[in-house]
């Protein structure tokens, strides 16, 4: 072997690493650090107005991903916080965006919890302009209010109300709520909405319509009525109704007395919430706790009351898992909250703001649900800064990456010193591209002419702004999104197209550069929109650009397919429940033939007081097609005894679902029955079809015939019609002059040596480790074939004769030599985080140390083993950033692939290596030259297998 000095250096490093790993504890062990702990974080800050900024925080934690959205406002005479309500009244729901736009708010978050009754109403109070619009339902819930001086406070609101008629008094139970207590009255004012609930929720409700404090009408058990513009309506039931009927007559004067603590005269605006999250800088006992991980909204302020924090945490998605209430409280303290209040969460959690230079509000967070929820109130930030002259510019574009020979549309917006939008004339904008030969720009449209990086500048007078631009190399293939589509006949779907170059960088195409056509006549394309035809079939949308192609699979409509024809009894069995229930299943000719053969399910129910069933069992299960909507079955009843016909399917999570074909088989002859299974998680497997009876009087002996088990599902995707992605010859895959060698090593994958020695595999491994003239060797993937005998065990026993050997072990570790850094990661459980989160800290630390070192990340599984696509994307992005910032190369070498693969993602070399047990076993021999070039050769194990 050569380079003995290097060998000793590497061997010593490995020895130290193994010793440390053998005795160390996880990076974040112990109970002092709260879960989840942060593995990686990005923070993006942008101004919304002078004194108001929006921060998006993306955290990758030991529990998964978490996205925060934070609005921080410096409270002063020009920045006010106000309660937002719907324009049709506080009982009318609206989206937060609509509420905020109606009031001129520059930013807002959702507000109080609310009842989903009809009509809906908030749980907490509402105060606007020192007027009580609604009272609290629960005095234990927190309330955020602002004093007349604009100082924020979080407290509870205590109130008391009394109605007086001719000297007689009766207590108020609520103001503008959707409920009426039996022993108290409810007051409805014009702020409630157009009309009162009336008798929609309770029978026997009496309503008194009052205008100018005088009774105008007495209504008994009638629908809701319009509330006088300068008046109110009192509603009562039971004792409250009796009081109104006995003491009210038209023309009587009604006096109201409502007191609050704190006093209304000292409150400008208020909104209700849930528990107080932070009190005097600490987390108190929660009076109200919504457990679990959910989207969350909260509001808080600093100790001096000058800073306000509005927070939304996304949840219930792979992009953000959500938070517990305790975690939200800790985060509010982290921001600087001395007091904080929990607001409504889940599907209500929403944040909107006006980006600099733009007129319209934008939803900043990812709402939980298909669309923004309509809510009852929110908190808005309103500024009084008057619009000024142009102060700054901002360039908006779809992406900073541009495909060669394509265009990128650019928009310039302007803003004043307070970040208010300022209209600009696009004719006044002067454009500049650096370097000049990167491309041309005219009227805000950039045409990419040469691969490379540059800057685009927009200027009006002395005011200018810049954005980076990257023109990709020649197009390699196209990605059409969405990649798979299921639509109904006549429906439309819009596609986006991305260009990917040979280095794995991507750029979206503008509509003008998109060229689509359909395959297999599934509909018509106009621009980037497909209108589906009216025939149920499968096809594709194919995109082309500058010789590169790509496609998306499309299926239209629903087809009916027989998946079990009952012509033979293969994969079937009979089971009776309880065991003494007799019966059977066979293939037979029915009395009234429907087809050649049918399945005959016989049963003999007993005279016992318990549920009984006769099961047709499919021991191996019948796999159902993807996206199946209904399951159909033809049944010959012979009046069938009136028993229920059901089936058992198992979903993709392994959960059982019991479906109903028919509540009673009570017909004679053939009839098709159907069961809807569209709501279940695919893939689905049919396990049983059975008759069941719980009524003792209907238990008897009989049989039914079954035929043509049918699925109603979209057509299967036809992958064969998609363009094949071309393969690229890797310039790094080549032999070099051994005289130029500075460092060399081999990589082998998945030897899978057993405890009793798989002699053939061991001999192959022994030969390569001893015969190849390299400085060290790497065994990636599964070194042993025994879960109870680890890679470390193998190194210290079977492989102990071999020096300078690295393995991907049970824990991550790193080693370095001659400006090359190796990081070994275990993703056995579906990713780095799921296997051992502390490996992320290791990787980040090694990248920080690497500087201009080449980086090799060795994984014991292929990239598709990552269950979290965002985690895989983060890994690629971090390595790509290192590649961009340092004068070095970055490689990922994976074990566990069925065949050898070589490609690049965002400039990162990806090599996926097959193991010893695959059909084409290979190993890699790397050589790093004296000039720093990294080359490799793929060498077959077939020759060595003959040893």
N, C-alpha and C positions, 0 to 999 in steps of 0.2 A: 504494500500500500504506500501511497505517497502522502506528502504533507503531514508528517508525524506530529509536528508542532501544533498544527491546527486540530488534529485528532485529539490530542491530549487536552487541548483547550475546550473542545466541544464535550468530550467525555467528562471532564471535571464539572462543566456547567450542568450537564444532565444529572450527574450524581448529586449535586447540591439541590437541584430542583426536586428530584425524587425524595431526598431526605426531608426537605421542607414540607412537601406535600403529604408525606407520611405522618407528620406530627402536627400540621397546622389545622386550624379551625376555619370555617367559612368566614368570608370577609366581613360579614355583618352579623356575627353571632351574638347571642345574648338578648335580654329583654329591654335594654335601655333605649334602643333605637326603634321607634314605632314603625309598624308596617303600614303601607308599603314603602320601602326605601327606594330612592331614585337611582336609576342606572345611567340615564342620559337625559339631557334637557336642552330644549331650544327656547329662546325668548325673543319675540318680535314685538317691537314697540312702534306705534305710529300716533301722531297727534290727531285729535278730532277737532279741537278748538284751543284757543289759548287757555291754559289751565286745565284742559281735559285731554287725557291720553288713553289709548286703547292698547292693551298688551295681550298677546296670545302666547300662552305657555304650553308647550307640548312636553310631556314627561313620559319617559319609558321607565316603568317601575317594576319592582319584583312581582307585582300583581297584574301587570299588563300596561296598556297605554292609557293616558289620561290627558285630556285637553281642557285647559282653563281659559276663560275669557274674562279680562279684568278691565273695568272702566274706573279710572282714578280722576276725581275732580277736585280742584282747589276751590273751596267754597269762598265766594266773595260777593261783592255787590253786583257783579256782572254774570254770575253763574248761580242759577236757582234750581232746586230740586222740587218737582211738583208731582202730585198724584194724577195719573192718567186714567180716564174712564171712557166708556163708549159714548158716541155722540147721541145715541138713542136712549141713554139713561144707564144707571149703574146696574140694572138687571139685564142689560143687553151685552152679549159677548162680541168682541172684535179681536182681530189679530193685533199684537203689540205694535207692529209696523204701522198699521192704520191709525191706531191711537196716537202714536208719536208724531206722525205726519200731520194729523189734524191739529195738534197743539204747537207745532213748530219746534218740537224737541230735536236736538242734534244727536241724542243717544238715549237709550232706555233699556230697562229690564222688566220682566214680568213681575207681578206683585203678589197679592194675597192668595191663600187657599180659598176655594169656593165650592159650594154645593152644586152638584150636577142636576138638582131637581128642576122642575119646570114651573115657574121661572127659576133660573139659577140666582144665587146670592153669595156674597163674600162671607167668610167666617169672621173676619175681623172688622174693625171700624173703617170708615172713610171720612176724612175731613178735608174740605177745600175752602180756601179763603175764610178760615175760621168758622165755617158752617158745618155742622154735623150732618153728613149725608147718610150715614149708616152706623149703627151701634155694634159693638162686639158681641159675638155669640158666646165666647168663653173668656172670662176675665184672667185666665192663666196664660193666654197666648200673648206673645210680645207685640208691641206696637212701635213703629218708627214715626216720630213726629218732629216737626221743625217749629221753633218758636218764631215770634214775630221778627226777631233779630236775625233769623236764619240759622240758628244754632241747632244741630241735630241732637235728638235724645231717643233712647230706647227704653221703654217702660211698659206698663200696662195702662189701659184706660178704664177707669171706674166710672160708671154713670148711674143715674137714677132718674126716672121719668114718672110724671103723674098727670092724669087727665082730670079736669074739674068741670062739672056740669051742675049749675044751680046749687053750688056749695057742696056737692057730693063728689068724692074723689075715687079714682080707680087707677091701679098701677099700669104703666106702660111696660110691655115685655120686649119690644123691639122697635127699631126705626128702620124701615126699608129692608126687611128680610122676607124671605118666602115662606115663613112659618107664622102661625098664630097659636099662642099658648092658650090652654083652656081657662086660665085664671088671670090672664093679662091681655092688654090690648096691643095691637100692632099699628104703627103709624106709617102711612105712605105719603111721601111728598112728591112734587113734580120731578125731582131728580131721579126717582125710582125708574120712570119710564112712562110710556103712553097710558097704561092702564094697570089697575090692581089685579092680583090673582083671582079675587072673587071666590067662588066655590070650587075652583079647579083642584084644590088640594084637600079641602075639608068641606063636609056637608054642614049645613046649619050656620054658616058664617053670616054675620050681620055686618054691613058696612054703612058708615055714616059719612056722607059727602059734605065737606065743610069748605066754604069760601068766605073770606073776610071774617073768619072766626065764627060764622053763623052756619047752622045746620041747613043744608039745601035739600038733602034727600036722605031717606032711610031705606036701605036695600036689604032684603032678607033672602038668603040662599040663592043669590043671583050670580051670573057671570061677572067678571071684572068690569070695572067702570073707569072712565077717563078721570084723571086727577086734575082738579082745577089748577090753572096756572098760578093763581095767587091763593092757594088753599091747600087742603090735604084731605086724606081719607083715613078714618079709623076703622079697623076691622077687629071683630071679636067673635069667639065661639064659646059655647057652654056658659060659664059664669060671666065671661066678657060680653057675650051676646045678650045675656039677660040684663046686664047693667045698661047697655046701650038702648035696648028696647024700653026698659022701664023709665029711663031718665032723659031720653032725647025726643024732642019734637022739632019739626021744621021751624026755623027762626031762633032756636035756642043758641045761646053763646057757648062756645067751647074754648076753654083755656088750657094751654099746655105749659107744663113746667119741667124743663130738662136741665139737669146739672151734671157736670163732668169733673173728674179730677184726673189730670190737670185741667184747669178751667179753659173753656173754649176760647176766651178772649186772649189767652196767651199762646194759642196754637195757630199757626198759619195753615199747615197741611199735615195730614197723617195717613198712614196706611197700615193695615194689620199684617201679621205674619205668624210664624209658628214659635218655636222655642228661641229664647235668647241663647245665642251660640257663644258669645264672649261677653263677659262682664268684668270691667276693670282689669282688662288684660289677661284674664284667666277664663278657663272653661268651667261654667257652673253646672249644677245638676240640671238636666234638661226637663222642663215641664211637659215636653211633648217631643217624642223621638220617633222618627220614621226610619226603621232599621233597614239594613241592606245597602247594596250598591245601586245608586240611581243617579240620573241627571239632577243637579242641584242648583239653586239660586240663593244668594245671600247678599245682604247689604251691611256695611260696617263703616265706622269712622274712627279717626285718630283720637288720641287723648285730648288734644286741644280743640277738636271739633272742626278743624280747618280742612281736613282731607276726607273725602268720601270714597268708599270702595264699593263698587257693584260687581258681583262675581257670578258667572255661570260656568258650571262644570258639565261637560257633555257626558253622556252615559248610555248604557244599553246597546253598545255596538263594539265591533272589533277595534275601532279607532279610539274608543274611550270607554273604559269599563264603568265609569261613574265613581261616586264617593259614598262613604258613610257620613252620617251627620257629625260624628266626632272628627273625622278627617277634614271635613269642611271647616269646622271650628278651628282646627290647628292651622289650616291654610289662611284663614282670616287673620289670625294672630301673626302669621308669617308676613302678611302684607303690611301689618302695622295697625290693625284694628284694636281699639281699646274697648269698644262695644260692637257687637254684630248680631244680626237677626236673620234667622232662617226664613226664606220665602217659599212660595209654592215651587215644586220641582217636577220631575218626571217629564211628561209631554208638554207641560206649561213652560219649562225653562227656555227662555228666549232672550237674546241680546241683539239690539239693532243700533246702528250708528251711521253717521254721514262721513264717509271718507273725505280727506282733504280735496278740495276742488270739485266735488261732486254734489249735485243738487239733491239726489234721492238717498233715502236711508237704505242700508244693506243689512240683511240678517247675517250676523257674524259667527254664530255658533251652529252646530249641526243639531237640529231639533230632533227629538225622539218621536218618530212617527213619519207618516208619508208626507205631511204638510204641516205648516205652523198651526198650532192650536189656537182657537179663539178663546180669549180669557176675559175676565171682568175688570181688571185694573192693572196698572203698572206704575213704575217710577221713571220719570223722564228728567233729562238734563236740558235746561233751557238757558240760553245765553242772551245777553242784551247788547253784545258787541255789534256796532253798526258796520255794514259792509264798507270796505275801503278800497284802495287802489291795488293793482296787481303787485304781489310780493313774491310769489313763488310759482313754479311750474312742476307738473308731474306727468311722466309718460306712462300710459297704460297700454299693455299689449297682452296677447294670449300666452306668449312664452318668450323667454330670452333665447331659446334655441330655435334655429331656422334651418330648414333643409336646403341643401344646395340647389340653386335654380328655382327656388320657390319665393313667395313673398311673405312679408309679415306686416299686417296693418297696425299702425301706431296711432294713438289718440293722445292729445295734449290737453290737460285741464289746468286751470289757474286758480290761485287762492290768494287772499289778502293776508295781512299780518296776523289776523285772528283765525285763519284757516277757513274763513267763509269762502264759498265758491265765487269766482270772478269770471264772467264770460269773456272769452277771447275770440278773436277772428283768426281762423286757421291760416288765412292769407298772410298774417303777420309773423308766422312761425318760420324761422330759418333752421334748416336741418344740416347736420354734418355727420359724416361717417369717418371713423379712424380705425384702421388704416383705410385709405381711399379705395384701394382695389378690393376691399372686402365685399362691397356692393354699392348699389345706387339707391337713393331715396328721393322720392318726389311726391309731394302732397300727402305726406304721412304714410307712404307705402314703401317699404324697404324691399329691394330685390337682391337676393343673395347670389354673388358671383364667384366667390372663392372661399374654400374652407379656411377656418381660423377664428380667432377671437378678436373682438374690437369693442368700440364704444360708439353709441349713437347719441348725439347731442341735439337738443331742441332749445332754441333761443328766441326771445322776444325782447328786443333792445338789449339792455344789460342783464336781463334776467334769463338764466339758463338752467337746464337740468340734464342729467345723463343717465343712461342705462347701459349695462353690458350686453353684448350680443355674441352669440357663438354660432357660426355657420358649420354645419356638419360636413363630413366627407361624403363621398358618393353614396346614394341610397342603396341599402342592402336588401331590406324587405319592408313591407308595410304592416301595420297593426290597425285593424278596423274595430272600433268600439261602438256599442257593446259587441263582444266577440260571439255571443250566442243570444238569439232572440226567439221568443215564442209569442206570436201575435194572432189575433183573430182576423178572419177575412175582412178586408176593407180598412183595417187599421193602418195608422202611419207610425213610422219609427225613424228617428233622426240618428245618423251615424257620424262619428268623428274619425279622422284618419291620421295616424302618426307614421312618420318616416323614421326608420332605425338604420344607422350606418354600421359599418363593419366593426367599429369600436364599441358598439352597444349604446350609443347616445341616441336619444329620440327627440323629435320635434313635431308638434301638431301642424297640419296643413290648414291654410285658410280655405274657405269655401271655393274660391276661384281656382285653386289648384287641385281640388278633389275631382277625380274621374271615377265614377261608379257605374257598374252594370250588374244585372242580375243573372244568376245561373239557374237553370231548370224552371224558368217561367213562373216564379213565385209572386210576381207583381211588377210594378213600374217604378223607376227611379227618376226623380227630378232633383237636380243638385245633390244634396246629401240626404234626401228624404225618400224612403221606400214606402209606397202604398201597396199593401198586400193584395193579392188577387183573391178570388172567391172560391178557389179550389184548395182542398186540404192536401198539402204536399210539403216536401222538404227541399230546400235549395240553399243558395248563398248569395251574398252581395260581395262582389269582387271589386277591389280598388287597384288602380295602377297609377304610377307616377315615375317618370324618367327611367323606365325599364324595371322598376321594382314593383312587386305585386303583393297583395295580401287579401284576406277575406274574412267575412263573418258568416257563421252558420245561421240560417233562418228556417223556422218551421211555421207553417200557417195552418190554423184550424185544428179540428179534432178528427181522428180516425178511429174506426172500430176494428179491433183485432182479437181473434180467438187465441188465447194462450194455453188452453187445455181443452181438448175436444172429447174427453171421456171415451176414447176408442180403446184404451187399454188401461190397466190398473197400476202401471208403473209409478213408483214414488207415491203410493197411497197406503193407508192403513185405517182400521176402525178402532175407536175407543169409546167405551161407555162410561158414563158418570151418573151415579157412583158405580163402582166396578161390577155390581150385580146386574146393571142394565145390559140386556143382551141386544144383539143386532149385528150388522155387518155391512160391508161395502163390496160390490162386485160390478163388473161390466155385463150388461144384459140388454135384451131387446124389450123396450117398453110395450105395454098393451096398445098404446096409440103412437106408432112410430113417428118420431120427429126427424131422426137421422138413423144411420145404420145401427149405432149402439148408443147407450147412455149409461151413466153411473147410477146404480140402485143403492140408496142408503136406507137400510132397514133399521127399525128400532123396536124395543119392547119396554116401554115405560111401566114402572111398578106402582102399586097402590101404597105409596109411602109419602109422608109429609116433608118433602124436600125437593129442591130443584133437581131435575134430571136432564141429561143431554146425550145425544148420539152424534159422535164426531167423525167426520171424514178428515183424516189427518194426512198432511203432506210432510213426511219426516224430513226431507231435505229442503222444503219450502219451495214456493214458486216465486221467482223474482219478477216484480212488476216493472214496467217501463218507467223511465224518468218522466216526471210531471203528469203522471196519470191522474185523471180527474174522477172517473167513476169506474166501478167494477160491476159488470153485468153477469147474470146467470139465468139460463132457461131452466124452469122447474115444472115438472109434471106433478100436479098436486094430488089427484084422486081425492080431493077435499082435504087431504093432508092432516086431518086431526086438529087443525087450528093452532098448531105449534109455531113458535117463533123460529125464523130462519136467520142465522147470524154467521159471521165470519171473524176470524182473528188475523190481523196483520201486525207485523213488527216493523217499526220505523227505523230510520238511520241512527237513532240514539239507543236502539235496543228496547224501546218502550212498546208495550202491547196496546193495541187499539181494537176494541170490539165494535164491529159495525153491524147494522141492521139491514138485511135484505128485505125482510118482510116481518111485521109484527105477528101476522097470522097467515099460515099457508092454508087457505080455506077455499081454494078454487079447484075445479076439475079440468083436466087437460093441461096444455102447455101455456106458460106465461113467463115473460122475462121480468126479472126483478133487478133493480139497480141500487147501488150504495155509493154515496159521495165520499171520496177519500182524499179530496184535493187539499184539505187542511193539514194533512200529516206530512212529517218531514221525510223526504226521500233519502236513500233508496228504501222501497217498501218490499216486504216479503210476505206472501200469503202463507199462513201456517195451517189453518183449519177452516172448514165449513161445517156447520152443525145445526141440528134441531134442538131446541131447549124448551122445557115446560116447567112451570112453577105451580100450576093449578092442579091439585090432586084429582079433581073431577074430570080433567081432560087427559089423564094419563092412560095410554092405550098402546096397542101394538099396530104397526103399520110400516109404510115405506113411501119414499118419494124418489122420482128420477131426476137426475141432474145432467145438464148438457151445455156445451159451448160456453165455458167460462171466458168472458170477454172483458177487455179493457177499452176504455174510452180515453184516448191520450193523443197528444200531438204526434205527428210522424217522427220517426227516429232521425236524428241529424245524420247527414251524409258527409262525413269528413273527407271522402275521396275527391270531392269537387273543389276543395281548397287548394290554392297554389302552394307548392312545396317551397320551403325556405331554402335558398341556395347555401351551400357550405362554402366557407372561406378557408383557403390555405393559410395556416398560421405561419408567419415568417420566423417565429421563434422555434418552430419544430424543424430542426435541421442538425446535421452533424457538424462539428467544428474540429479544427486542427488541435489535437491534444496538447501541442506545444503552447497553445494560447490559454490553457486551462489554469484558472486561479483556484477554483473550488468546484467540487463535484459531489453529487449524492444521488441515491436512488430512492424511489417511492414505490412501495408495494401496498396493495389493498386487500383487506379481509383474508389473511392466511387461514383463519379458522382451524388452528391446530387443536386437537382434542386432548383430553387428559391422558388418554392411553396412546397418544401420538397417532395422528394420521400420517403414516410414514411417507406417503407420496408427497403430500403438501410440505411436510417438514424437510424432506430431502431437496425439494425445489427451493424452499426458502434458504436452507443451509448453503446450497450451491450459489445462489445469487449473492448472499451476504459475504461469502468468502471469495468468489470469483470476480466480481465486479471491482474494478480499480477505482474506488471512490473514497471520499473522506469520511462519509458516514451514511447511514441508511435510515429511512423512515418507514415504519409500519403503520399505515393508516387504517381506520375502521376497526373491525373486530379481529383481534389477534387470536383469540381462543374461541372454541366452539362451546364453551361452558360458561354459563352465567355466574357460577359460583367460583370460577377460577379466572381472575382478572388479568388484564394486560400487564399490570405491575407484577403479578405472580409469575407470569410467563417470562418477563425480563429477568427476574431473579432466579429462575429455575432452568427451564428448557433453553432459554436464549442467553443464559449467562456466559457461554463461551464467546459470544460475539460482542466486540467492543463497538463503541460509537453508534449506538442504536437508540433511536427515538420511537416511541409508540404514542398513539392517541389513547390516553388512559381514561380513567374514571373522572379525573379532575383536569381542568385546564392548566396549562403551564406554558412557559416561554423559554427560549434559548437564543443566543446570538453568536455570530461569528463573521468576521471580515465584512462588516457593513451589510450583513444579511440577518434579518430578525425572523424567527420562526415562532408562531403562536399556535398551540395545539388546543383545539376546543372540542368538547363533547356535546353533541346535540341529540343524544340517544333518545331523549323523551319528547322530541318534536321541536327542538330549538335550544338556543343557548340559555335563555331565561328559564324555560321549563325544566331544563336539566340541572343547571346550577347558575343562578343569577350573578354570583360573584365573578364568573368568567367575563362578564361585560367590563367590570372594573379592570380586570387583567388586560383585556384587549385595549382599552382606552389608555391605560398606563403605558403599554408597550408602543402604541402609536405615537404617544408623546415622546417617548425615548428615541423612537426610530429616526427622527429628523430625516436625513438623506439616505437612510438604510433602505434596502429592498425589504419588502415585507411578504412573508409566506404564511398564510393562514391555512392550517391543515384541519379538515373536518372529518369526523368518523362516519358521516352519512352524506348523501348527495344533497344539493340545495333544495330539492323538492320535498325533503324531509321536514323542512320548517313548516309548522302548522300555522304560524303567524306570518302572513305575507309582509306586514309592516316591519316586523323584526328583520326579516331577510332584506327588505329594502333599506333599512337603517344600516345593516352591515355593509351592503354594497355602497351606499352613499358615503359612509365614513371612510371606507377604503379608497373610494374615488376622490374624495376631498384630499386625502393624504397624497394621492397620486398627483393631483393638480398643484398642491402646495410645495411638494418636495421633488428634488431631482432623483427619482427612484422609480422602481417598478413594484407593482402589487399583484400578488397571485393568490387565488383560492384553489387548493387542491382537495378534492372530495373523494372519499371512498364510498363503496356501496352501489355504484352505477352498474347497470346491466351491460353497458357497452361504453366505449371510450367516447367522450365528448370534449370538444375544445371550442370555446367562444369567448366573447368579451361582453361585460356589462359595465357601461359607463367607464370604459377604459381599463377595467380590472380583468386580468386573465382568469378564466374559469376552466379548470381541468377536472373532469369527473372520470374516475378510474375504476374499471371492473375488477372484481376480486378473483381469487383462485377457483371458486366454484362456478363461475360464469362460463358461457359457451365460448367466449373469446378473452381468456385471461391475459392481461398485459401488465407490464410495469414501466415506470418512467425513469429515465436516466437524465439528470440535469447537469449541465456544465455552465459555470459562470466564468467568462473569459477575463483576462487581465484588463481588458478595456471596459469591463462592467456589463457586457452583453449577457443576457440569460437565454440559454438555448436548452432544448430537451429533445429526447428521442423516445418514441413509443416502441417498446420491445416486447415481443410475444413470449409467453411462458411455454408455448407448445414444444419448442426444442428442448427446454429444460425438463419438461414432463417425461422425456424418454430416459432420464437418468436412472 
